[in-house]
Amino acid sequence: MDKAMEESMYGALENVIDPELGIDIVNLGLVYGVNLDDEGNAGVEMTLTSMGCPMGPQIMGQVEHCLLELPEVKDVQIAIVWNPPWDKDKMTRYAKIALGVS
């Protein structure tokens, strides 16, 4: 996968907003990696803010929807991982400012 495609995928994922925090999952630091094979199978490795996140299924549905809007993507597989665990240090400066976190 080339850099432009990776940037397109991350750009699409910036449209997925965590409904509880009101910030996109990329700036929250929830997306650990993306890939796309030659057949159009996209993979996303990500986490959630907590293991019991009630919005997990909704967020995953939005991830799939946003990536399938890219013409190169034919299928999406999402791997939810808990290691490394998410913490506020994974957020971008933008997300920290928006949430008032230092």
PyMOL commands that place a pseudoatom at each C-alpha (Angstrom):
pseudoatom trace, name=CA, resn=MET, resi=1, chain=A, elem=C, hetatm=0, pos=[0.000, 0.000, 0.000]
pseudoatom trace, name=CA, resn=ASP, resi=2, chain=A, elem=C, hetatm=0, pos=[1.380, 3.365, -0.945]
pseudoatom trace, name=CA, resn=LYS, resi=3, chain=A, elem=C, hetatm=0, pos=[1.522, 6.439, 1.277]
pseudoatom trace, name=CA, resn=ALA, resi=4, chain=A, elem=C, hetatm=0, pos=[-1.296, 8.196, -0.621]
pseudoatom trace, name=CA, resn=MET, resi=5, chain=A, elem=C, hetatm=0, pos=[-3.670, 5.287, -0.010]
pseudoatom trace, name=CA, resn=GLU, resi=6, chain=A, elem=C, hetatm=0, pos=[-2.731, 5.175, 3.665]
pseudoatom trace, name=CA, resn=GLU, resi=7, chain=A, elem=C, hetatm=0, pos=[-3.450, 8.904, 3.925]
pseudoatom trace, name=CA, resn=SER, resi=8, chain=A, elem=C, hetatm=0, pos=[-6.806, 8.403, 2.152]
pseudoatom trace, name=CA, resn=MET, resi=9, chain=A, elem=C, hetatm=0, pos=[-7.762, 5.696, 4.615]
pseudoatom trace, name=CA, resn=TYR, resi=10, chain=A, elem=C, hetatm=0, pos=[-6.804, 7.808, 7.622]
pseudoatom trace, name=CA, resn=GLY, resi=11, chain=A, elem=C, hetatm=0, pos=[-8.665, 10.731, 6.058]
pseudoatom trace, name=CA, resn=ALA, resi=12, chain=A, elem=C, hetatm=0, pos=[-11.795, 8.596, 5.753]
pseudoatom trace, name=CA, resn=LEU, resi=13, chain=A, elem=C, hetatm=0, pos=[-11.427, 7.461, 9.358]
pseudoatom trace, name=CA, resn=GLU, resi=14, chain=A, elem=C, hetatm=0, pos=[-11.319, 11.082, 10.513]
pseudoatom trace, name=CA, resn=ASN, resi=15, chain=A, elem=C, hetatm=0, pos=[-15.050, 11.085, 9.686]
pseudoatom trace, name=CA, resn=VAL, resi=16, chain=A, elem=C, hetatm=0, pos=[-15.698, 8.503, 12.410]
pseudoatom trace, name=CA, resn=ILE, resi=17, chain=A, elem=C, hetatm=0, pos=[-16.631, 10.466, 15.513]
pseudoatom trace, name=CA, resn=ASP, resi=18, chain=A, elem=C, hetatm=0, pos=[-16.603, 8.912, 18.977]
pseudoatom trace, name=CA, resn=PRO, resi=19, chain=A, elem=C, hetatm=0, pos=[-20.181, 9.736, 20.032]
pseudoatom trace, name=CA, resn=GLU, resi=20, chain=A, elem=C, hetatm=0, pos=[-19.259, 10.079, 23.695]
pseudoatom trace, name=CA, resn=LEU, resi=21, chain=A, elem=C, hetatm=0, pos=[-16.286, 12.407, 23.207]
pseudoatom trace, name=CA, resn=GLY, resi=22, chain=A, elem=C, hetatm=0, pos=[-17.244, 14.202, 19.980]
pseudoatom trace, name=CA, resn=ILE, resi=23, chain=A, elem=C, hetatm=0, pos=[-13.753, 13.789, 18.479]
pseudoatom trace, name=CA, resn=ASP, resi=24, chain=A, elem=C, hetatm=0, pos=[-12.744, 11.576, 15.569]
pseudoatom trace, name=CA, resn=ILE, resi=25, chain=A, elem=C, hetatm=0, pos=[-11.057, 8.255, 16.257]
pseudoatom trace, name=CA, resn=VAL, resi=26, chain=A, elem=C, hetatm=0, pos=[-7.832, 9.226, 14.455]
pseudoatom trace, name=CA, resn=ASN, resi=27, chain=A, elem=C, hetatm=0, pos=[-7.201, 12.314, 16.596]
pseudoatom trace, name=CA, resn=LEU, resi=28, chain=A, elem=C, hetatm=0, pos=[-8.195, 10.361, 19.697]
pseudoatom trace, name=CA, resn=GLY, resi=29, chain=A, elem=C, hetatm=0, pos=[-5.373, 7.950, 18.863]
pseudoatom trace, name=CA, resn=LEU, resi=30, chain=A, elem=C, hetatm=0, pos=[-7.660, 4.930, 18.649]
pseudoatom trace, name=CA, resn=VAL, resi=31, chain=A, elem=C, hetatm=0, pos=[-6.390, 3.816, 15.212]
pseudoatom trace, name=CA, resn=TYR, resi=32, chain=A, elem=C, hetatm=0, pos=[-3.095, 1.947, 15.491]
pseudoatom trace, name=CA, resn=GLY, resi=33, chain=A, elem=C, hetatm=0, pos=[-2.715, 0.999, 11.830]
pseudoatom trace, name=CA, resn=VAL, resi=34, chain=A, elem=C, hetatm=0, pos=[-4.376, 0.488, 8.446]
pseudoatom trace, name=CA, resn=ASN, resi=35, chain=A, elem=C, hetatm=0, pos=[-3.570, -1.647, 5.424]
pseudoatom trace, name=CA, resn=LEU, resi=36, chain=A, elem=C, hetatm=0, pos=[-5.015, -2.530, 2.043]
pseudoatom trace, name=CA, resn=ASP, resi=37, chain=A, elem=C, hetatm=0, pos=[-4.119, -5.562, -0.054]
pseudoatom trace, name=CA, resn=ASP, resi=38, chain=A, elem=C, hetatm=0, pos=[-4.194, -5.852, -3.861]
pseudoatom trace, name=CA, resn=GLU, resi=39, chain=A, elem=C, hetatm=0, pos=[-7.721, -7.330, -3.801]
pseudoatom trace, name=CA, resn=GLY, resi=40, chain=A, elem=C, hetatm=0, pos=[-9.173, -4.314, -1.960]
pseudoatom trace, name=CA, resn=ASN, resi=41, chain=A, elem=C, hetatm=0, pos=[-9.334, -5.922, 1.490]
pseudoatom trace, name=CA, resn=ALA, resi=42, chain=A, elem=C, hetatm=0, pos=[-8.810, -3.215, 4.083]
pseudoatom trace, name=CA, resn=GLY, resi=43, chain=A, elem=C, hetatm=0, pos=[-7.605, -3.937, 7.576]
pseudoatom trace, name=CA, resn=VAL, resi=44, chain=A, elem=C, hetatm=0, pos=[-7.804, -1.633, 10.563]
pseudoatom trace, name=CA, resn=GLU, resi=45, chain=A, elem=C, hetatm=0, pos=[-6.100, -2.252, 13.869]
pseudoatom trace, name=CA, resn=MET, resi=46, chain=A, elem=C, hetatm=0, pos=[-7.635, -0.087, 16.526]
pseudoatom trace, name=CA, resn=THR, resi=47, chain=A, elem=C, hetatm=0, pos=[-8.716, 0.091, 20.124]
pseudoatom trace, name=CA, resn=LEU, resi=48, chain=A, elem=C, hetatm=0, pos=[-11.496, 1.713, 22.096]
pseudoatom trace, name=CA, resn=THR, resi=49, chain=A, elem=C, hetatm=0, pos=[-11.249, 4.086, 25.046]
pseudoatom trace, name=CA, resn=SER, resi=50, chain=A, elem=C, hetatm=0, pos=[-12.307, 1.274, 27.372]
pseudoatom trace, name=CA, resn=MET, resi=51, chain=A, elem=C, hetatm=0, pos=[-13.043, -2.449, 27.213]
pseudoatom trace, name=CA, resn=GLY, resi=52, chain=A, elem=C, hetatm=0, pos=[-16.663, -1.849, 28.138]
pseudoatom trace, name=CA, resn=CYS, resi=53, chain=A, elem=C, hetatm=0, pos=[-17.183, 0.963, 25.627]
pseudoatom trace, name=CA, resn=PRO, resi=54, chain=A, elem=C, hetatm=0, pos=[-20.919, 0.852, 24.835]
pseudoatom trace, name=CA, resn=MET, resi=55, chain=A, elem=C, hetatm=0, pos=[-20.331, 2.672, 21.543]
pseudoatom trace, name=CA, resn=GLY, resi=56, chain=A, elem=C, hetatm=0, pos=[-17.897, 0.047, 20.210]
pseudoatom trace, name=CA, resn=PRO, resi=57, chain=A, elem=C, hetatm=0, pos=[-20.315, -1.584, 17.746]
pseudoatom trace, name=CA, resn=GLN, resi=58, chain=A, elem=C, hetatm=0, pos=[-21.484, 1.813, 16.460]
pseudoatom trace, name=CA, resn=ILE, resi=59, chain=A, elem=C, hetatm=0, pos=[-17.897, 3.030, 15.989]
pseudoatom trace, name=CA, resn=MET, resi=60, chain=A, elem=C, hetatm=0, pos=[-16.920, -0.169, 14.167]
pseudoatom trace, name=CA, resn=GLY, resi=61, chain=A, elem=C, hetatm=0, pos=[-19.933, 0.195, 11.871]
pseudoatom trace, name=CA, resn=GLN, resi=62, chain=A, elem=C, hetatm=0, pos=[-18.876, 3.744, 11.046]
pseudoatom trace, name=CA, resn=VAL, resi=63, chain=A, elem=C, hetatm=0, pos=[-15.295, 2.597, 10.360]
pseudoatom trace, name=CA, resn=GLU, resi=64, chain=A, elem=C, hetatm=0, pos=[-16.562, 0.030, 7.865]
pseudoatom trace, name=CA, resn=HIS, resi=65, chain=A, elem=C, hetatm=0, pos=[-18.963, 2.500, 6.239]
pseudoatom trace, name=CA, resn=CYS, resi=66, chain=A, elem=C, hetatm=0, pos=[-16.339, 5.259, 5.818]
pseudoatom trace, name=CA, resn=LEU, resi=67, chain=A, elem=C, hetatm=0, pos=[-13.686, 2.954, 4.378]
pseudoatom trace, name=CA, resn=LEU, resi=68, chain=A, elem=C, hetatm=0, pos=[-16.123, 1.298, 1.953]
pseudoatom trace, name=CA, resn=GLU, resi=69, chain=A, elem=C, hetatm=0, pos=[-16.751, 4.756, 0.467]
pseudoatom trace, name=CA, resn=LEU, resi=70, chain=A, elem=C, hetatm=0, pos=[-13.193, 4.658, -0.914]
pseudoatom trace, name=CA, resn=PRO, resi=71, chain=A, elem=C, hetatm=0, pos=[-13.325, 3.143, -4.428]
pseudoatom trace, name=CA, resn=GLU, resi=72, chain=A, elem=C, hetatm=0, pos=[-10.257, 0.972, -3.785]
pseudoatom trace, name=CA, resn=VAL, resi=73, chain=A, elem=C, hetatm=0, pos=[-11.812, -0.715, -0.736]
pseudoatom trace, name=CA, resn=LYS, resi=74, chain=A, elem=C, hetatm=0, pos=[-13.984, -3.787, -1.318]
pseudoatom trace, name=CA, resn=ASP, resi=75, chain=A, elem=C, hetatm=0, pos=[-14.080, -5.284, 2.195]
pseudoatom trace, name=CA, resn=VAL, resi=76, chain=A, elem=C, hetatm=0, pos=[-13.111, -4.166, 5.708]
pseudoatom trace, name=CA, resn=GLN, resi=77, chain=A, elem=C, hetatm=0, pos=[-11.788, -6.224, 8.592]
pseudoatom trace, name=CA, resn=ILE, resi=78, chain=A, elem=C, hetatm=0, pos=[-11.440, -4.532, 11.977]
pseudoatom trace, name=CA, resn=ALA, resi=79, chain=A, elem=C, hetatm=0, pos=[-9.183, -5.908, 14.692]
pseudoatom trace, name=CA, resn=ILE, resi=80, chain=A, elem=C, hetatm=0, pos=[-9.893, -4.487, 18.130]
pseudoatom trace, name=CA, resn=VAL, resi=81, chain=A, elem=C, hetatm=0, pos=[-6.761, -4.753, 20.264]
pseudoatom trace, name=CA, resn=TRP, resi=82, chain=A, elem=C, hetatm=0, pos=[-6.186, -3.878, 23.897]
pseudoatom trace, name=CA, resn=ASN, resi=83, chain=A, elem=C, hetatm=0, pos=[-2.413, -3.833, 23.844]
pseudoatom trace, name=CA, resn=PRO, resi=84, chain=A, elem=C, hetatm=0, pos=[-1.017, -1.262, 23.922]
pseudoatom trace, name=CA, resn=PRO, resi=85, chain=A, elem=C, hetatm=0, pos=[-3.830, 0.136, 26.038]
pseudoatom trace, name=CA, resn=TRP, resi=86, chain=A, elem=C, hetatm=0, pos=[-5.273, 3.496, 25.037]
pseudoatom trace, name=CA, resn=ASP, resi=87, chain=A, elem=C, hetatm=0, pos=[-4.560, 6.520, 27.186]
pseudoatom trace, name=CA, resn=LYS, resi=88, chain=A, elem=C, hetatm=0, pos=[-4.782, 10.283, 26.749]
pseudoatom trace, name=CA, resn=ASP, resi=89, chain=A, elem=C, hetatm=0, pos=[-1.148, 10.461, 25.616]
pseudoatom trace, name=CA, resn=LYS, resi=90, chain=A, elem=C, hetatm=0, pos=[-2.179, 8.853, 22.311]
pseudoatom trace, name=CA, resn=MET, resi=91, chain=A, elem=C, hetatm=0, pos=[-4.409, 11.835, 21.456]
pseudoatom trace, name=CA, resn=THR, resi=92, chain=A, elem=C, hetatm=0, pos=[-3.228, 14.518, 19.081]
pseudoatom trace, name=CA, resn=ARG, resi=93, chain=A, elem=C, hetatm=0, pos=[-2.712, 18.062, 20.281]
pseudoatom trace, name=CA, resn=TYR, resi=94, chain=A, elem=C, hetatm=0, pos=[-5.981, 18.989, 18.574]
pseudoatom trace, name=CA, resn=ALA, resi=95, chain=A, elem=C, hetatm=0, pos=[-7.955, 16.378, 20.533]
pseudoatom trace, name=CA, resn=LYS, resi=96, chain=A, elem=C, hetatm=0, pos=[-6.332, 17.372, 23.818]
pseudoatom trace, name=CA, resn=ILE, resi=97, chain=A, elem=C, hetatm=0, pos=[-7.208, 21.031, 23.259]
pseudoatom trace, name=CA, resn=ALA, resi=98, chain=A, elem=C, hetatm=0, pos=[-10.770, 20.199, 22.183]
pseudoatom trace, name=CA, resn=LEU, resi=99, chain=A, elem=C, hetatm=0, pos=[-11.313, 18.066, 25.285]
pseudoatom trace, name=CA, resn=GLY, resi=100, chain=A, elem=C, hetatm=0, pos=[-9.422, 20.359, 27.663]
pseudoatom trace, name=CA, resn=VAL, resi=101, chain=A, elem=C, hetatm=0, pos=[-6.887, 17.662, 28.504]
pseudoatom trace, name=CA, resn=SER, resi=102, chain=A, elem=C, hetatm=0, pos=[-3.298, 18.564, 29.310]
for i in range(1, 102): cmd.bond("trace and resi %d" % i, "trace and resi %d" % (i + 1))
show_as sticks, trace
zoom trace
